[in-house]
Amino acid sequence: MRQMPYMRCLLTVLVLSSCTSRQSASPLFHMDPRIDQAPMTADTKSYAREFFDRPNPKALAFSPEKGTAWAAWGSSSVENAKQFAIRECEKRTRTLCTLFAVNQQIVWEPAVKPTPSTTPGDRPAATSGVPDPVVKFPPATHPVSASAAKPEVPPPAKRVAVHVASVRSPAEASEEWQRLAKRYQVLAGLELQAPRKIDVPGKGAFYRVVGGAFTTRAQAQAICEEIRSAGGYCTVVGL
């Protein structure tokens, strides 16, 4: 009977020792820098830290594209846990998922940038000891200033047209233009402009029938010469 307190004390020490050893190992995984390095959301990183407190066998898979994860624990085997975690992660994120941790081990590693090659072919050529001549270049233009400078745009060229007839009302302008275009083939491909009203002293108001749009006066003048040579009226006017 005197041994009972001793045995209870021993059992208590063993239980406390077991709990302490299990709890002291967990924070090591919680502090692993790879959790912060992984392309996960803040909630997923918190979820990954809690994962190590789950019972084995277990696995955690995450989507690098979405930053979310899916875990399986208490499975029948490690392989089943890995397959289930990846399958559910890809099913829910509709992206490729990769394993982050299996049981109490983080299996994911961040990408390592390749170091420069040091092969003999990459070694710099030996120098003669004489410094290279200094070549001075004009200062480069600041990119902001270059983009801000707008190129000079030439003013739009003044356009001219041909005046081929005058009518009493704007409604007659289109009909007269069509009649003249059938008579003078040179007008067939030109566009009729809006009728222009002019007041003729002693005769009243007239509307000029004007067509075409030329960037040079010589182009319009060539049209008029053909019309006048066929016995018609034509003069060059500005638009």
Backbone torsions as a table, in degrees:
resi	resn	phi	psi	omega
1	MET	NA	-28.6	-179.4
2	ARG	-73.9	-18.0	-179.7
3	GLN	-81.7	-14.7	-177.4
4	MET	-59.9	-49.9	179.0
5	PRO	-57.8	-37.1	-179.4
6	TYR	-65.7	-44.5	179.8
7	MET	-63.8	-40.7	178.1
8	ARG	-63.1	-40.4	179.4
9	CYS	-64.8	-41.0	179.6
10	LEU	-63.9	-43.4	178.8
11	LEU	-63.4	-40.2	179.6
12	THR	-62.5	-41.3	179.8
13	VAL	-64.8	-42.0	-179.9
14	LEU	-64.8	-42.5	-180.0
15	VAL	-65.0	-46.0	179.5
16	LEU	-63.5	-38.4	179.1
17	SER	-64.5	-40.7	179.3
18	SER	-64.6	-44.1	-179.5
19	CYS	-65.0	-40.3	-177.8
20	THR	-66.3	-40.7	-179.1
21	SER	-67.5	-35.4	-179.7
22	ARG	-71.2	-38.7	-177.9
23	GLN	-76.9	-29.0	-178.7
24	SER	-74.6	-23.4	-179.9
25	ALA	-78.4	-30.3	-174.7
26	SER	-63.3	-44.7	-179.0
27	PRO	-59.3	-24.8	178.5
28	LEU	-61.3	-37.9	177.5
29	PHE	-75.2	-35.0	179.7
30	HIS	-63.0	-29.4	-176.4
31	MET	-96.3	3.3	-178.5
32	ASP	-61.5	125.2	-177.1
33	PRO	-63.6	-19.9	-179.6
34	ARG	-66.2	-22.8	176.3
35	ILE	-65.7	-42.1	178.9
36	ASP	-75.4	-27.2	-179.5
37	GLN	-77.9	-23.3	-176.9
38	ALA	-68.3	143.2	177.9
39	PRO	-74.8	72.8	-179.7
40	MET	-123.0	158.5	173.0
41	THR	-73.6	166.4	-179.5
42	ALA	-61.7	-39.8	179.1
43	ASP	-66.0	-38.0	-179.4
44	THR	-68.9	-36.1	177.3
45	LYS	-65.3	-38.8	176.0
46	SER	-64.8	-39.3	177.9
47	TYR	-64.5	-36.8	179.7
48	ALA	-67.2	-35.7	178.6
49	ARG	-67.5	-37.6	178.8
50	GLU	-72.4	-20.1	-176.8
51	PHE	-59.4	-35.1	-174.8
52	PHE	-72.1	-12.0	175.7
53	ASP	-86.6	-5.1	-178.7
54	ARG	-81.6	157.2	-179.1
55	PRO	-74.0	146.3	174.5
56	ASN	-79.8	161.5	-9.2
57	PRO	-70.1	144.9	-176.3
58	LYS	-152.9	161.7	178.6
59	ALA	-155.5	149.6	178.5
60	LEU	-131.4	125.4	177.9
61	ALA	-118.7	147.5	-180.0
62	PHE	-137.4	160.9	178.8
63	SER	-100.3	111.3	177.4
64	PRO	-61.1	-25.9	-179.0
65	GLU	-78.2	-42.5	-177.6
66	LYS	-92.7	-26.9	-178.8
67	GLY	82.6	9.5	179.1
68	THR	-108.6	164.4	-174.3
69	ALA	-138.1	167.8	176.0
70	TRP	-143.8	137.2	-175.5
71	ALA	-127.2	156.6	174.5
72	ALA	-134.9	134.0	178.7
73	TRP	-140.5	160.4	-177.4
74	GLY	67.5	28.2	-178.0
75	SER	-79.0	171.8	-180.0
76	SER	-72.8	-25.4	178.6
77	SER	-156.3	163.9	178.3
78	VAL	-64.3	-40.0	-178.5
79	GLU	-63.3	-41.1	178.0
80	ASN	-64.7	-38.1	179.3
81	ALA	-64.6	-42.4	-179.9
82	LYS	-65.2	-45.8	-178.9
83	GLN	-63.7	-42.0	-179.0
84	PHE	-66.4	-42.8	-178.6
85	ALA	-63.2	-45.8	-179.7
86	ILE	-67.1	-43.3	-178.2
87	ARG	-61.7	-46.5	-178.7
88	GLU	-69.9	-35.6	178.3
89	CYS	-63.6	-46.4	-179.6
90	GLU	-70.4	-31.8	178.8
91	LYS	-67.4	-39.8	-175.2
92	ARG	-86.3	-29.6	179.7
93	THR	-97.0	-17.1	-177.1
94	ARG	56.8	36.1	176.3
95	THR	-137.7	171.9	175.9
96	LEU	-74.8	134.5	179.3
97	CYS	-116.9	156.0	179.7
98	THR	-133.2	153.5	179.8
99	LEU	-71.4	136.0	175.7
100	PHE	-104.7	-42.7	-178.1
101	ALA	-147.4	147.1	176.2
102	VAL	-132.4	122.0	-173.7
103	ASN	54.9	-123.9	-178.2
104	GLN	-101.8	25.9	-176.9
105	GLN	-128.4	131.0	173.9
106	ILE	-84.2	119.4	-176.7
107	VAL	-99.9	-13.5	179.7
108	TRP	-80.6	140.1	177.6
109	GLU	-127.1	137.8	177.4
110	PRO	-66.7	152.7	179.6
111	ALA	-65.3	136.3	179.9
112	VAL	-105.4	126.4	179.1
113	LYS	-69.8	136.0	-179.7
114	PRO	-66.3	140.5	178.0
115	THR	-84.9	153.0	-179.7
116	PRO	-59.5	143.1	-178.9
117	SER	-72.0	143.7	178.9
118	THR	-119.2	31.5	178.6
119	THR	-69.5	157.7	-178.3
120	PRO	-55.2	-34.3	-178.5
121	GLY	-68.0	-19.0	-178.1
122	ASP	-95.6	-0.3	-178.3
123	ARG	-71.4	142.3	179.3
124	PRO	-67.5	147.4	-179.4
125	ALA	-68.7	147.0	179.6
126	ALA	-68.4	144.3	-179.8
127	THR	-100.4	159.7	-178.4
128	SER	-83.8	-6.0	-177.9
129	GLY	93.1	-13.3	178.7
130	VAL	-91.5	125.7	-178.8
131	PRO	-64.4	144.8	178.0
132	ASP	-67.6	148.4	177.9
133	PRO	-64.3	142.5	179.8
134	VAL	-83.1	124.4	178.7
135	VAL	-110.6	122.0	-179.4
136	LYS	-95.5	133.1	178.4
137	PHE	-113.6	150.5	176.2
138	PRO	-63.1	147.4	-179.0
139	PRO	-58.4	139.3	179.8
140	ALA	-71.5	147.1	177.9
141	THR	-72.8	134.5	178.6
142	HIS	-62.3	131.1	-176.3
143	PRO	-59.0	-34.1	-179.0
144	VAL	-68.7	-41.7	180.0
145	SER	-66.9	-37.1	-179.4
146	ALA	-66.0	-41.1	-178.7
147	SER	-72.5	-28.4	-178.0
148	ALA	-75.5	-25.7	-179.2
149	ALA	-73.0	119.8	-178.9
150	LYS	-92.4	136.5	178.9
151	PRO	-67.0	146.2	179.0
152	GLU	-70.4	128.1	179.6
153	VAL	-103.7	122.4	-179.4
154	PRO	-65.0	147.3	179.3
155	PRO	-63.3	146.7	-179.2
156	PRO	-60.3	139.0	-179.8
157	ALA	-70.1	142.8	178.0
158	LYS	-71.4	132.6	-178.6
159	ARG	-99.2	154.5	178.1
160	VAL	-129.3	164.0	-179.8
161	ALA	-139.2	179.4	179.3
162	VAL	-113.5	132.8	176.6
163	HIS	-100.2	116.9	-172.1
164	VAL	-114.3	-11.7	-179.1
165	ALA	-169.2	169.9	174.8
166	SER	-136.6	136.8	-177.9
167	VAL	-128.0	168.4	-175.5
168	ARG	-80.8	-25.0	-177.5
169	SER	-138.9	153.6	179.3
170	PRO	-60.5	-31.0	-178.8
171	ALA	-64.8	-26.5	-178.6
172	GLU	-80.9	-12.8	-174.9
173	ALA	-64.3	-44.9	-178.3
174	SER	-64.6	-42.5	-179.6
175	GLU	-64.7	-40.9	-179.8
176	GLU	-67.4	-38.3	178.2
177	TRP	-62.8	-43.6	179.2
178	GLN	-63.4	-37.7	179.1
179	ARG	-65.2	-43.1	-179.2
180	LEU	-71.2	-33.3	179.2
181	ALA	-65.7	-31.8	176.5
182	LYS	-72.9	-29.4	-177.9
183	ARG	-82.3	-39.4	-178.8
184	TYR	-116.6	105.5	-176.3
185	GLN	-60.3	-22.9	-178.7
186	VAL	-66.6	-19.3	178.7
187	LEU	-90.5	-8.6	-171.0
188	ALA	-61.5	-35.5	-176.4
189	GLY	-94.3	6.1	-177.9
190	LEU	-95.3	156.3	-178.7
191	GLU	-98.7	135.8	178.1
192	LEU	-73.5	129.7	176.5
193	GLN	-89.3	169.1	179.5
194	ALA	-64.5	137.9	-179.8
195	PRO	-59.1	143.5	-179.5
196	ARG	-112.9	126.1	-178.2
197	LYS	-84.1	134.1	174.7
198	ILE	-134.7	147.5	178.0
199	ASP	-105.2	119.4	178.9
200	VAL	-99.2	119.7	-179.4
201	PRO	-55.2	129.6	178.2
202	GLY	82.2	-10.4	-177.2
203	LYS	-122.3	-17.7	178.7
204	GLY	98.1	-159.4	-175.2
205	ALA	-89.0	140.0	175.1
206	PHE	-130.7	161.1	178.0
207	TYR	-123.9	120.1	-178.0
208	ARG	-74.7	138.0	174.8
209	VAL	-94.6	108.6	-173.8
210	VAL	-122.6	139.5	179.8
211	GLY	-142.6	162.4	178.6
212	GLY	83.2	165.3	175.8
213	ALA	-151.3	103.9	-174.6
214	PHE	-113.8	143.5	179.1
215	THR	-84.3	-17.4	177.3
216	THR	-127.2	148.6	179.3
217	ARG	-68.3	-28.5	-179.1
218	ALA	-64.5	-36.2	179.3
219	GLN	-64.5	-46.2	179.0
220	ALA	-66.8	-36.3	-179.7
221	GLN	-64.6	-35.1	178.3
222	ALA	-64.2	-36.3	177.7
223	ILE	-65.6	-45.5	-178.2
224	CYS	-63.8	-36.7	-179.5
225	GLU	-63.6	-38.5	178.3
226	GLU	-67.4	-40.2	-179.9
227	ILE	-67.9	-43.6	-179.6
228	ARG	-66.9	-33.3	178.2
229	SER	-67.6	-22.8	177.9
230	ALA	-92.6	6.4	176.6
231	GLY	93.8	10.6	-179.0
232	GLY	-99.6	178.2	179.8
233	TYR	-105.9	139.0	177.8
234	CYS	-165.0	139.1	175.7
235	THR	-146.8	154.1	-178.1
236	VAL	-90.5	130.6	178.3
237	VAL	-129.0	156.2	178.3
238	GLY	-84.4	155.4	177.2
239	LEU	-99.7	NA	NA
